[in-house]
Amino acid sequence: MADHPVDEKLPALKMATTGLQHVAAMYAGVVAPPLIVGAAIGLTGTELTFLTGACLFTAGLATILQTLGIWKIGARLPFVNGVTFAGVAPMTAIVASTDDKDDALPIIFGAVIVAGLLGFLAAPFFSKAVRFLPPVVTGTVITLIGVSLLPVAFGWAQGASPSADDFGSATNLGLAGATLVMVLLLRRFTRGFVKQIAVLLGLVGGTLLAVPLGVTDFSPVAEADLVGFPTPFHFGAPQFQLAAIISLCVVMVVSMTESTADMLALGEIVDRPADERTIAAGLRADTLGSAVSPLFNGFMCSAFAQNIGLVAMTRIRSRYVVATGGGFLVLMGLCPMAASLIAVVPRPVLGGAGVVLFGSVAASGIQTLVRAGLEKDNNVLVVAVSLAVGIIPITAPEFYHSFPETARIVLDSGISTGCVAAVLLNLVFNHLGNGSREAADVTHPMEAGEEITGGAKAAATP
């Protein structure tokens, strides 16, 4: 019996190039949090490079753990892990409240360790929420994941920083557009392997196009060391402060919510629906990776939704491809010069490719919704209100400005708020009173130990 595509081992060259494509898709997201937090602390260029390399290294370890798995740890899906953006705001708040900036990173690392360990213990209980996530909920959340990521791509397309003189310039937007066109042409007029690595080729082509325009910066390569290991506790032994721990425990809940939604999305795309046990194993990998990450000077790890779009678009579902990408991340963490090669890709080029990747995630969500029983008025209301709630942080970023900072960690995440709204509305309209009978028409449980309301498989590949 042939292996499921998720368990397929591809030829070495194909494994390497497609794995590198996953690294290219996630690189900017991995390095952005350490750059932001490091700048807030006032780290030197050398220290900032070290912190960035450490986050790449720990993201690679977490990705390998998630894809290959050990015991009951790891979803064993093509699931990429990296530094979560949800932690950036509370970490910078911790930095601002710390008088001696040398203590900021040790305090953050201590809080991440505690949050990770608590999350690991809570994973099997948290995973039981899957029975409240039928297609009408998962389709809504998958759509929100794609829609929430698109502004990131649009920001990249404009340039590296809003304060830069060329931010939003015709050159930057032109590069983004050219990269997008390259990817589309490759997808339309090529076949086989070339078609599958269209995004990687688009990134290479966009970078080459940027060279004569003076947009490509090769200084990271010139300044990087060839070898560098993330020495354990380089910035000092972890410190444990209650306020910081509570803050990052809230982030962990947000992170676990988003990872659950991402696993459900990926399970549909690769035609191996994520059941309760898979989600529990995936959350254990997330949280254990987060708890171990500070040992090597890394931050909290979580799922990277942008790579789900890459899986959907390329139709390469092998978890070993993503594990290979994790191996590249580890090597980049050990070799700053190698890591800097990806940094050469201009942000507008990443933005052009991101439009395709993130748009593919949203399209997958829409395909799931098509099969979620939208002929039912109740389901239409669930989707309509949940999408509206989830889009608030995107269209009105200051909507929750008067709320406490801790509450905003959750409220400013459209994925989290939209997911909570969808779950609650689905319970109210489809499980309480008369709604439960209508829900039965579009949901059906899986068998023992893997029960999930509405387990219909959605062909979510665009």
DRENDO-1510 file (C-alpha; in Angstrom, 1 decimal, always signed):
<recs>
REC; n; res; u; v; w
REC; 1; MET; +0.0; +0.0; +0.0 .
REC; 2; ALA; +1.4; +3.4; -1.1 .
REC; 3; ASP; +2.3; +5.9; +1.6 .
REC; 4; HIS; +0.0; +8.8; +2.2 .
REC; 5; PRO; +1.4; +11.9; +0.4 .
REC; 6; VAL; +2.1; +13.4; +3.9 .
REC; 7; ASP; +4.5; +10.5; +4.6 .
REC; 8; GLU; +6.1; +10.5; +1.2 .
REC; 9; LYS; +9.9; +10.9; +0.9 .
REC; 10; LEU; +10.8; +12.8; -2.2 .
REC; 11; PRO; +14.1; +12.7; -4.1 .
REC; 12; ALA; +16.9; +14.6; -2.4 .
REC; 13; LEU; +17.1; +17.5; -4.8 .
REC; 14; LYS; +13.4; +18.0; -4.8 .
REC; 15; MET; +13.3; +17.7; -1.0 .
REC; 16; ALA; +16.1; +20.3; -0.6 .
REC; 17; THR; +14.6; +22.9; -3.1 .
REC; 18; THR; +11.1; +22.6; -1.8 .
REC; 19; GLY; +12.3; +22.7; +1.8 .
REC; 20; LEU; +14.2; +25.9; +1.0 .
REC; 21; GLN; +11.1; +27.4; -0.5 .
REC; 22; HIS; +9.4; +26.9; +2.9 .
REC; 23; VAL; +12.3; +28.7; +4.6 .
REC; 24; ALA; +12.0; +31.6; +2.1 .
REC; 25; ALA; +8.3; +31.9; +2.8 .
REC; 26; MET; +8.7; +32.1; +6.6 .
REC; 27; TYR; +12.1; +33.8; +7.0 .
REC; 28; ALA; +10.9; +37.4; +7.3 .
REC; 29; GLY; +8.3; +36.3; +10.0 .
REC; 30; VAL; +11.0; +34.5; +12.0 .
REC; 31; VAL; +13.5; +37.3; +12.1 .
REC; 32; ALA; +11.1; +40.2; +12.6 .
REC; 33; PRO; +10.3; +39.6; +16.3 .
REC; 34; PRO; +13.9; +39.4; +17.4 .
REC; 35; LEU; +14.8; +42.5; +15.4 .
REC; 36; ILE; +11.9; +44.4; +17.0 .
REC; 37; VAL; +12.6; +43.3; +20.5 .
REC; 38; GLY; +16.3; +43.6; +20.1 .
REC; 39; ALA; +16.0; +47.2; +18.8 .
REC; 40; ALA; +13.7; +48.0; +21.8 .
REC; 41; ILE; +16.4; +46.8; +24.2 .
REC; 42; GLY; +19.2; +48.6; +22.3 .
REC; 43; LEU; +21.3; +45.6; +21.4 .
REC; 44; THR; +24.4; +46.1; +19.3 .
REC; 45; GLY; +24.6; +44.9; +15.7 .
REC; 46; THR; +26.5; +41.8; +16.8 .
REC; 47; GLU; +24.1; +40.9; +19.6 .
REC; 48; LEU; +21.1; +41.5; +17.3 .
REC; 49; THR; +22.6; +39.1; +14.7 .
REC; 50; PHE; +23.2; +36.5; +17.5 .
REC; 51; LEU; +19.6; +36.9; +18.7 .
REC; 52; THR; +18.2; +36.5; +15.2 .
REC; 53; GLY; +20.4; +33.4; +14.5 .
REC; 54; ALA; +19.2; +31.9; +17.8 .
REC; 55; CYS; +15.5; +32.3; +16.7 .
REC; 56; LEU; +16.3; +30.7; +13.4 .
REC; 57; PHE; +18.0; +27.8; +15.2 .
REC; 58; THR; +15.1; +27.2; +17.6 .
REC; 59; ALA; +12.5; +27.6; +14.9 .
REC; 60; GLY; +14.3; +24.8; +13.0 .
REC; 61; LEU; +14.4; +22.5; +16.1 .
REC; 62; ALA; +10.6; +23.1; +16.7 .
REC; 63; THR; +9.8; +22.5; +13.1 .
REC; 64; ILE; +11.7; +19.2; +13.1 .
REC; 65; LEU; +10.0; +18.1; +16.3 .
REC; 66; GLN; +6.6; +19.0; +14.9 .
REC; 67; THR; +7.0; +17.2; +11.5 .
REC; 68; LEU; +8.9; +14.1; +12.5 .
REC; 69; GLY; +7.6; +13.8; +16.1 .
REC; 70; ILE; +8.7; +11.7; +19.1 .
REC; 71; TRP; +6.3; +9.7; +21.3 .
REC; 72; LYS; +3.0; +11.8; +21.6 .
REC; 73; ILE; +4.8; +15.0; +20.6 .
REC; 74; GLY; +4.4; +16.4; +17.1 .
REC; 75; ALA; +1.5; +16.6; +14.7 .
REC; 76; ARG; +3.5; +14.8; +12.0 .
REC; 77; LEU; +2.1; +17.1; +9.3 .
REC; 78; PRO; +3.9; +19.5; +7.0 .
REC; 79; PHE; +3.6; +22.1; +9.8 .
REC; 80; VAL; +6.2; +24.9; +10.2 .
REC; 81; ASN; +7.0; +26.4; +13.6 .
REC; 82; GLY; +8.7; +29.7; +14.3 .
REC; 83; VAL; +8.6; +32.8; +16.5 .
REC; 84; THR; +5.1; +33.9; +17.1 .
REC; 85; PHE; +4.2; +37.6; +16.4 .
REC; 86; ALA; +1.6; +37.5; +19.2 .
REC; 87; GLY; +4.4; +37.9; +21.7 .
REC; 88; VAL; +6.0; +41.0; +20.2 .
REC; 89; ALA; +3.8; +43.5; +22.0 .
REC; 90; PRO; +4.0; +42.0; +25.5 .
REC; 91; MET; +7.7; +41.4; +25.1 .
REC; 92; THR; +8.3; +45.1; +24.2 .
REC; 93; ALA; +6.1; +46.1; +27.1 .
REC; 94; ILE; +8.3; +44.0; +29.4 .
REC; 95; VAL; +11.4; +45.7; +28.0 .
REC; 96; ALA; +9.8; +49.1; +28.6 .
REC; 97; SER; +9.0; +48.3; +32.2 .
REC; 98; THR; +12.5; +47.0; +33.0 .
REC; 99; ASP; +14.8; +49.6; +34.4 .
REC; 100; ASP; +18.0; +47.6; +33.6 .
REC; 101; LYS; +17.7; +46.6; +30.0 .
REC; 102; ASP; +20.3; +43.8; +30.6 .
REC; 103; ASP; +17.6; +42.0; +32.6 .
REC; 104; ALA; +14.9; +42.3; +29.9 .
REC; 105; LEU; +15.8; +39.2; +27.9 .
REC; 106; PRO; +16.3; +37.0; +31.0 .
REC; 107; ILE; +12.9; +38.1; +32.3 .
REC; 108; ILE; +11.3; +37.3; +28.9 .
REC; 109; PHE; +13.1; +34.0; +28.7 .
REC; 110; GLY; +11.9; +33.0; +32.2 .
REC; 111; ALA; +8.3; +33.9; +31.3 .
REC; 112; VAL; +8.5; +31.9; +28.0 .
REC; 113; ILE; +9.8; +28.8; +29.9 .
REC; 114; VAL; +6.9; +28.8; +32.4 .
REC; 115; ALA; +4.3; +29.5; +29.7 .
REC; 116; GLY; +5.7; +26.7; +27.6 .
REC; 117; LEU; +5.6; +24.2; +30.4 .
REC; 118; LEU; +2.1; +25.1; +31.4 .
REC; 119; GLY; +1.0; +24.9; +27.8 .
REC; 120; PHE; +2.5; +21.5; +27.5 .
REC; 121; LEU; +0.5; +20.2; +30.4 .
REC; 122; ALA; -2.7; +21.8; +29.1 .
REC; 123; ALA; -2.3; +20.5; +25.5 .
REC; 124; PRO; -4.5; +17.4; +25.8 .
REC; 125; PHE; -7.3; +19.4; +27.5 .
REC; 126; PHE; -7.0; +22.2; +25.0 .
REC; 127; SER; -7.2; +19.8; +22.1 .
REC; 128; LYS; -10.7; +18.7; +23.1 .
REC; 129; ALA; -12.0; +22.0; +21.7 .
REC; 130; VAL; -11.7; +20.4; +18.2 .
REC; 131; ARG; -15.2; +18.9; +18.6 .
REC; 132; PHE; -16.6; +22.4; +18.6 .
REC; 133; LEU; -14.9; +23.2; +15.3 .
REC; 134; PRO; -17.1; +21.9; +12.4 .
REC; 135; PRO; -16.5; +23.1; +8.8 .
REC; 136; VAL; -18.5; +26.2; +9.3 .
REC; 137; VAL; -16.1; +27.2; +12.0 .
REC; 138; THR; -12.9; +26.0; +10.4 .
REC; 139; GLY; -13.7; +27.4; +7.1 .
REC; 140; THR; -14.3; +30.8; +8.7 .
REC; 141; VAL; -11.0; +30.7; +10.6 .
REC; 142; ILE; -9.0; +29.5; +7.6 .
REC; 143; THR; -10.4; +32.4; +5.6 .
REC; 144; LEU; -9.5; +34.8; +8.4 .
REC; 145; ILE; -5.9; +33.4; +8.5 .
REC; 146; GLY; -5.4; +34.3; +4.9 .
REC; 147; VAL; -7.1; +37.6; +5.1 .
REC; 148; SER; -5.1; +38.5; +8.2 .
REC; 149; LEU; -1.9; +37.7; +6.5 .
REC; 150; LEU; -2.5; +39.7; +3.4 .
REC; 151; PRO; -1.8; +43.1; +5.0 .
REC; 152; VAL; +1.7; +41.7; +5.9 .
REC; 153; ALA; +2.3; +41.0; +2.2 .
REC; 154; PHE; +1.1; +44.5; +1.3 .
REC; 155; GLY; +3.4; +46.0; +3.9 .
REC; 156; TRP; +6.4; +44.0; +2.5 .
REC; 157; ALA; +5.5; +45.1; -1.0 .
REC; 158; GLN; +5.9; +48.8; +0.0 .
REC; 159; GLY; +9.4; +48.3; +1.5 .
REC; 160; ALA; +11.5; +47.5; +4.5 .
REC; 161; SER; +10.2; +50.2; +6.8 .
REC; 162; PRO; +7.5; +52.9; +6.9 .
REC; 163; SER; +10.2; +55.4; +7.9 .
REC; 164; ALA; +12.3; +54.7; +4.8 .
REC; 165; ASP; +12.3; +57.3; +2.0 .
REC; 166; ASP; +11.4; +54.8; -0.6 .
REC; 167; PHE; +8.5; +53.2; +1.3 .
REC; 168; GLY; +5.6; +52.7; -1.1 .
REC; 169; SER; +7.7; +53.9; -4.0 .
REC; 170; ALA; +6.9; +53.0; -7.6 .
REC; 171; THR; +10.1; +50.9; -7.7 .
REC; 172; ASN; +9.1; +48.8; -4.7 .
REC; 173; LEU; +5.6; +48.3; -5.8 .
REC; 174; GLY; +6.9; +47.5; -9.3 .
REC; 175; LEU; +9.2; +44.8; -7.9 .
REC; 176; ALA; +6.4; +43.3; -5.9 .
REC; 177; GLY; +4.2; +43.3; -9.0 .
REC; 178; ALA; +6.9; +41.8; -11.2 .
REC; 179; THR; +7.5; +39.0; -8.7 .
REC; 180; LEU; +3.8; +38.3; -8.5 .
REC; 181; VAL; +3.6; +38.1; -12.3 .
REC; 182; MET; +6.7; +35.8; -12.4 .
REC; 183; VAL; +5.1; +33.4; -10.0 .
REC; 184; LEU; +1.8; +33.4; -11.9 .
REC; 185; LEU; +3.4; +32.9; -15.3 .
REC; 186; LEU; +5.5; +30.0; -13.9 .
REC; 187; ARG; +2.4; +28.4; -12.4 .
REC; 188; ARG; +0.5; +28.9; -15.6 .
REC; 189; PHE; +3.0; +27.9; -18.3 .
REC; 190; THR; +5.3; +25.3; -16.6 .
REC; 191; ARG; +4.8; +21.8; -15.4 .
REC; 192; GLY; +6.1; +19.3; -12.9 .
REC; 193; PHE; +8.9; +20.3; -10.6 .
REC; 194; VAL; +9.4; +23.8; -12.0 .
REC; 195; LYS; +5.7; +24.6; -11.4 .
REC; 196; GLN; +6.0; +23.3; -7.8 .
REC; 197; ILE; +8.9; +25.6; -7.0 .
REC; 198; ALA; +7.4; +28.6; -8.7 .
REC; 199; VAL; +7.5; +30.7; -5.5 .
REC; 200; LEU; +11.2; +30.0; -4.9 .
REC; 201; LEU; +12.0; +30.8; -8.6 .
REC; 202; GLY; +9.9; +34.0; -8.3 .
REC; 203; LEU; +11.9; +35.1; -5.3 .
REC; 204; VAL; +15.2; +34.5; -7.1 .
REC; 205; GLY; +14.0; +36.3; -10.2 .
REC; 206; GLY; +12.6; +39.2; -8.2 .
REC; 207; THR; +15.9; +39.5; -6.3 .
REC; 208; LEU; +18.0; +39.5; -9.5 .
REC; 209; LEU; +15.6; +42.1; -11.0 .
REC; 210; ALA; +16.2; +44.3; -7.9 .
REC; 211; VAL; +20.0; +44.3; -8.3 .
REC; 212; PRO; +20.3; +46.9; -11.1 .
REC; 213; LEU; +17.7; +49.0; -9.4 .
REC; 214; GLY; +19.8; +49.3; -6.3 .
REC; 215; VAL; +17.2; +47.8; -4.0 .
REC; 216; THR; +19.2; +44.6; -3.0 .
REC; 217; ASP; +21.4; +45.0; +0.0 .
REC; 218; PHE; +24.3; +42.5; +0.2 .
REC; 219; SER; +25.9; +44.0; +3.3 .
REC; 220; PRO; +24.3; +41.3; +5.6 .
REC; 221; VAL; +26.4; +38.7; +3.7 .
REC; 222; ALA; +29.6; +40.7; +4.0 .
REC; 223; GLU; +29.2; +41.4; +7.7 .
REC; 224; ALA; +28.1; +37.9; +8.8 .
REC; 225; ASP; +30.3; +35.3; +10.4 .
REC; 226; LEU; +30.7; +31.9; +8.8 .
REC; 227; VAL; +30.1; +29.9; +12.0 .
REC; 228; GLY; +28.2; +30.9; +15.2 .
REC; 229; PHE; +26.5; +28.7; +17.8 .
REC; 230; PRO; +23.7; +30.1; +20.0 .
REC; 231; THR; +25.5; +29.6; +23.3 .
REC; 232; PRO; +22.9; +28.6; +26.0 .
REC; 233; PHE; +21.8; +31.5; +28.2 .
REC; 234; HIS; +24.0; +33.9; +26.3 .
REC; 235; PHE; +22.1; +36.9; +27.7 .
REC; 236; GLY; +22.0; +35.6; +31.2 .
REC; 237; ALA; +20.2; +33.0; +33.3 .
REC; 238; PRO; +16.3; +33.3; +33.1 .
REC; 239; GLN; +14.5; +35.4; +35.7 .
REC; 240; PHE; +11.0; +34.7; +36.8 .
REC; 241; GLN; +8.7; +37.7; +37.3 .
REC; 242; LEU; +5.0; +37.1; +37.9 .
REC; 243; ALA; +3.7; +40.0; +35.7 .
REC; 244; ALA; +5.8; +38.9; +32.8 .
REC; 245; ILE; +4.8; +35.2; +33.3 .
REC; 246; ILE; +1.0; +36.1; +33.3 .
REC; 247; SER; +1.4; +38.2; +30.2 .
REC; 248; LEU; +3.1; +35.5; +28.2 .
REC; 249; CYS; +0.8; +32.8; +29.5 .
REC; 250; VAL; -2.0; +34.8; +27.8 .
REC; 251; VAL; +0.1; +34.9; +24.6 .
REC; 252; MET; +0.5; +31.1; +24.9 .
REC; 253; VAL; -3.3; +30.7; +25.0 .
REC; 254; VAL; -3.6; +32.9; +21.9 .
REC; 255; SER; -0.8; +30.9; +20.2 .
REC; 256; MET; -2.4; +27.6; +21.0 .
REC; 257; THR; -5.7; +28.8; +19.6 .
REC; 258; GLU; -4.1; +29.9; +16.3 .
REC; 259; SER; -2.1; +26.7; +16.1 .
REC; 260; THR; -5.2; +24.6; +16.5 .
REC; 261; ALA; -6.9; +26.5; +13.7 .
REC; 262; ASP; -3.8; +26.1; +11.5 .
REC; 263; MET; -3.6; +22.4; +12.1 .
REC; 264; LEU; -7.3; +22.0; +11.2 .
REC; 265; ALA; -6.6; +24.1; +8.0 .
REC; 266; LEU; -3.6; +22.1; +7.1 .
REC; 267; GLY; -5.3; +18.8; +7.8 .
REC; 268; GLU; -8.0; +19.7; +5.3 .
REC; 269; ILE; -5.5; +20.8; +2.7 .
REC; 270; VAL; -3.4; +17.6; +2.9 .
REC; 271; ASP; -6.5; +15.3; +3.1 .
REC; 272; ARG; -5.5; +14.1; +6.6 .
REC; 273; PRO; -8.0; +15.8; +8.9 .
REC; 274; ALA; -6.5; +16.7; +12.3 .
REC; 275; ASP; -8.3; +14.8; +15.0 .
REC; 276; GLU; -8.1; +15.4; +18.7 .
REC; 277; ARG; -5.0; +13.3; +19.2 .
REC; 278; THR; -3.2; +15.0; +16.3 .
REC; 279; ILE; -4.0; +18.4; +17.7 .
REC; 280; ALA; -2.8; +17.4; +21.2 .
REC; 281; ALA; +0.5; +16.1; +19.8 .
REC; 282; GLY; +0.9; +19.3; +17.7 .
REC; 283; LEU; +0.3; +21.5; +20.7 .
REC; 284; ARG; +2.8; +19.5; +22.8 .
REC; 285; ALA; +5.4; +20.2; +20.1 .
REC; 286; ASP; +4.5; +23.9; +20.0 .
REC; 287; THR; +4.7; +24.3; +23.8 .
REC; 288; LEU; +7.7; +22.1; +24.3 .
REC; 289; GLY; +9.5; +23.9; +21.6 .
REC; 290; SER; +8.6; +27.2; +23.3 .
REC; 291; ALA; +9.8; +25.9; +26.7 .
REC; 292; VAL; +13.2; +24.8; +25.3 .
REC; 293; SER; +13.7; +27.8; +23.0 .
REC; 294; PRO; +15.0; +30.2; +25.7 .
REC; 295; LEU; +17.8; +27.7; +26.5 .
REC; 296; PHE; +19.3; +28.8; +23.1 .
REC; 297; ASN; +18.1; +32.4; +23.4 .
REC; 298; GLY; +15.0; +32.0; +21.4 .
REC; 299; PHE; +11.4; +33.2; +21.9 .
REC; 300; MET; +8.0; +31.5; +22.0 .
REC; 301; CYS; +7.3; +29.2; +19.0 .
REC; 302; SER; +4.0; +28.8; +17.1 .
REC; 303; ALA; +2.5; +27.7; +13.8 .
REC; 304; PHE; +3.4; +29.7; +10.7 .
REC; 305; ALA; +0.2; +30.1; +8.6 .
REC; 306; GLN; +2.0; +31.5; +5.5 .
REC; 307; ASN; +3.5; +28.0; +4.9 .
REC; 308; ILE; +0.0; +26.5; +4.8 .
REC; 309; GLY; -0.5; +28.6; +1.7 .
REC; 310; LEU; +2.7; +27.2; +0.2 .
REC; 311; VAL; +1.5; +23.6; +0.8 .
REC; 312; ALA; -1.9; +24.4; -0.7 .
REC; 313; MET; -0.4; +26.0; -3.8 .
REC; 314; THR; +2.4; +23.6; -4.6 .
REC; 315; ARG; +0.4; +20.5; -3.6 .
REC; 316; ILE; +3.6; +19.0; -2.1 .
REC; 317; ARG; +2.2; +17.5; +1.1 .
REC; 318; SER; +5.3; +15.6; +2.4 .
REC; 319; ARG; +6.1; +16.4; +6.0 .
REC; 320; TYR; +9.7; +15.4; +5.3 .
REC; 321; VAL; +10.0; +18.4; +2.9 .
REC; 322; VAL; +9.1; +20.7; +5.8 .
REC; 323; ALA; +11.5; +18.8; +8.1 .
REC; 324; THR; +14.2; +19.5; +5.6 .
REC; 325; GLY; +13.3; +23.2; +5.8 .
REC; 326; GLY; +13.6; +22.9; +9.5 .
REC; 327; GLY; +17.1; +21.4; +9.0 .
REC; 328; PHE; +18.0; +24.5; +6.8 .
REC; 329; LEU; +16.8; +26.8; +9.6 .
REC; 330; VAL; +19.1; +24.9; +12.1 .
REC; 331; LEU; +22.0; +25.3; +9.7 .
REC; 332; MET; +21.2; +29.0; +9.3 .
REC; 333; GLY; +21.3; +29.4; +13.1 .
REC; 334; LEU; +24.7; +27.8; +13.1 .
REC; 335; CYS; +26.0; +29.7; +10.1 .
REC; 336; PRO; +25.0; +33.4; +10.1 .
REC; 337; MET; +26.4; +33.9; +6.7 .
REC; 338; ALA; +24.0; +31.3; +5.3 .
REC; 339; ALA; +21.1; +33.0; +7.1 .
REC; 340; SER; +22.1; +36.3; +5.6 .
REC; 341; LEU; +21.6; +35.0; +2.0 .
REC; 342; ILE; +17.9; +34.8; +2.6 .
REC; 343; ALA; +18.1; +38.3; +4.1 .
REC; 344; VAL; +19.3; +39.6; +0.7 .
REC; 345; VAL; +15.8; +39.1; -0.8 .
REC; 346; PRO; +14.2; +42.6; -0.8 .
REC; 347; ARG; +11.1; +43.0; +1.2 .
REC; 348; PRO; +9.0; +44.0; -1.9 .
REC; 349; VAL; +10.0; +40.8; -3.6 .
REC; 350; LEU; +8.7; +38.9; -0.5 .
REC; 351; GLY; +5.5; +40.9; -0.7 .
REC; 352; GLY; +4.8; +39.9; -4.3 .
REC; 353; ALA; +5.2; +36.3; -3.5 .
REC; 354; GLY; +3.2; +36.7; -0.3 .
REC; 355; VAL; +0.1; +37.8; -2.2 .
REC; 356; VAL; -0.1; +34.4; -3.8 .
REC; 357; LEU; +0.8; +32.5; -0.6 .
REC; 358; PHE; -1.6; +34.2; +1.7 .
REC; 359; GLY; -4.4; +34.5; -0.8 .
REC; 360; SER; -4.2; +30.8; -1.3 .
REC; 361; VAL; -4.9; +30.3; +2.4 .
REC; 362; ALA; -8.0; +32.5; +2.2 .
REC; 363; ALA; -9.2; +30.6; -0.9 .
REC; 364; SER; -8.8; +27.3; +0.9 .
REC; 365; GLY; -11.1; +28.6; +3.7 .
REC; 366; ILE; -13.7; +29.6; +1.1 .
REC; 367; GLN; -13.6; +26.2; -0.4 .
REC; 368; THR; -14.2; +24.7; +3.1 .
REC; 369; LEU; -17.1; +27.0; +3.6 .
REC; 370; VAL; -18.7; +26.0; +0.3 .
REC; 371; ARG; -19.1; +22.5; +1.9 .
REC; 372; ALA; -20.2; +23.7; +5.3 .
REC; 373; GLY; -23.9; +23.9; +4.7 .
REC; 374; LEU; -24.3; +27.6; +4.0 .
REC; 375; GLU; -27.8; +27.0; +2.7 .
REC; 376; LYS; -28.7; +27.1; +6.4 .
REC; 377; ASP; -29.5; +30.6; +7.7 .
REC; 378; ASN; -27.9; +29.8; +11.0 .
REC; 379; ASN; -24.5; +29.0; +9.3 .
REC; 380; VAL; -24.7; +32.1; +7.2 .
REC; 381; LEU; -25.0; +34.2; +10.4 .
REC; 382; VAL; -22.1; +32.3; +12.1 .
REC; 383; VAL; -19.9; +33.1; +9.1 .
REC; 384; ALA; -21.0; +36.6; +8.6 .
REC; 385; VAL; -20.6; +37.8; +12.2 .
REC; 386; SER; -17.4; +35.9; +12.8 .
REC; 387; LEU; -15.7; +37.3; +9.7 .
REC; 388; ALA; -16.8; +40.8; +10.7 .
REC; 389; VAL; -15.3; +40.4; +14.2 .
REC; 390; GLY; -12.1; +38.9; +12.8 .
REC; 391; ILE; -11.6; +41.6; +10.3 .
REC; 392; ILE; -11.9; +44.4; +12.9 .
REC; 393; PRO; -8.2; +44.5; +13.8 .
REC; 394; ILE; -7.3; +44.6; +10.1 .
REC; 395; THR; -9.6; +47.4; +9.0 .
REC; 396; ALA; -9.7; +49.4; +12.3 .
REC; 397; PRO; -6.4; +48.7; +14.2 .
REC; 398; GLU; -7.2; +51.2; +17.0 .
REC; 399; PHE; -10.7; +49.8; +17.6 .
REC; 400; TYR; -9.7; +48.3; +21.0 .
REC; 401; HIS; -7.4; +51.1; +22.0 .
REC; 402; SER; -9.2; +51.8; +25.3 .
REC; 403; PHE; -8.9; +48.2; +26.5 .
REC; 404; PRO; -6.1; +47.0; +28.8 .
REC; 405; GLU; -2.9; +46.0; +27.2 .
REC; 406; THR; -3.4; +42.4; +28.3 .
REC; 407; ALA; -6.8; +42.2; +26.7 .
REC; 408; ARG; -5.5; +43.7; +23.5 .
REC; 409; ILE; -3.1; +40.8; +23.1 .
REC; 410; VAL; -6.2; +38.7; +22.3 .
REC; 411; LEU; -8.5; +41.3; +20.8 .
REC; 412; ASP; -5.9; +42.6; +18.3 .
REC; 413; SER; -5.6; +39.1; +16.8 .
REC; 414; GLY; -8.3; +38.8; +14.2 .
REC; 415; ILE; -7.7; +35.1; +14.0 .
REC; 416; SER; -8.2; +34.6; +17.7 .
REC; 417; THR; -11.3; +36.8; +18.0 .
REC; 418; GLY; -12.8; +35.4; +14.9 .
REC; 419; CYS; -12.2; +31.9; +16.1 .
REC; 420; VAL; -13.8; +32.5; +19.5 .
REC; 421; ALA; -16.8; +34.3; +17.8 .
REC; 422; ALA; -17.3; +31.4; +15.4 .
REC; 423; VAL; -17.1; +28.7; +18.1 .
REC; 424; LEU; -19.6; +30.6; +20.4 .
REC; 425; LEU; -22.0; +31.4; +17.6 .
REC; 426; ASN; -21.9; +27.8; +16.3 .
REC; 427; LEU; -22.8; +26.6; +19.8 .
REC; 428; VAL; -25.7; +29.1; +20.1 .
REC; 429; PHE; -27.2; +28.6; +16.7 .
REC; 430; ASN; -26.3; +24.9; +16.0 .
REC; 431; HIS; -26.1; +23.1; +19.3 .
REC; 432; LEU; -28.5; +24.7; +21.7 .
REC; 433; GLY; -32.3; +24.1; +21.4 .
REC; 434; ASN; -33.7; +23.7; +17.9 .
REC; 435; GLY; -30.3; +24.5; +16.3 .
REC; 436; SER; -28.9; +21.1; +17.2 .
REC; 437; ARG; -31.3; +19.3; +14.9 .
REC; 438; GLU; -30.2; +21.6; +12.0 .
REC; 439; ALA; -26.6; +21.1; +12.8 .
REC; 440; ALA; -27.0; +17.3; +12.4 .
REC; 441; ASP; -27.7; +17.7; +8.7 .
REC; 442; VAL; -24.2; +19.1; +8.1 .
REC; 443; THR; -22.1; +17.4; +10.8 .
REC; 444; HIS; -21.1; +13.9; +11.6 .
REC; 445; PRO; -18.8; +12.5; +14.2 .
REC; 446; MET; -15.7; +10.5; +13.6 .
REC; 447; GLU; -15.2; +7.2; +15.3 .
REC; 448; ALA; -14.0; +6.4; +18.8 .
REC; 449; GLY; -11.2; +8.6; +20.2 .
REC; 450; GLU; -11.3; +10.9; +17.1 .
REC; 451; GLU; -14.7; +12.4; +17.5 .
REC; 452; ILE; -15.1; +15.7; +15.7 .
REC; 453; THR; -18.3; +17.5; +14.8 .
REC; 454; GLY; -18.6; +18.0; +11.1 .
REC; 455; GLY; -15.7; +15.9; +9.9 .
REC; 456; ALA; -16.4; +16.4; +6.2 .
REC; 457; LYS; -13.3; +16.4; +4.2 .
REC; 458; ALA; -12.8; +19.6; +2.2 .
REC; 459; ALA; -10.8; +19.7; -1.0 .
REC; 460; ALA; -9.0; +22.8; +0.1 .
REC; 461; THR; -6.2; +22.9; -2.4 .
REC; 462; PRO; -6.6; +25.8; -4.8 .
</recs>
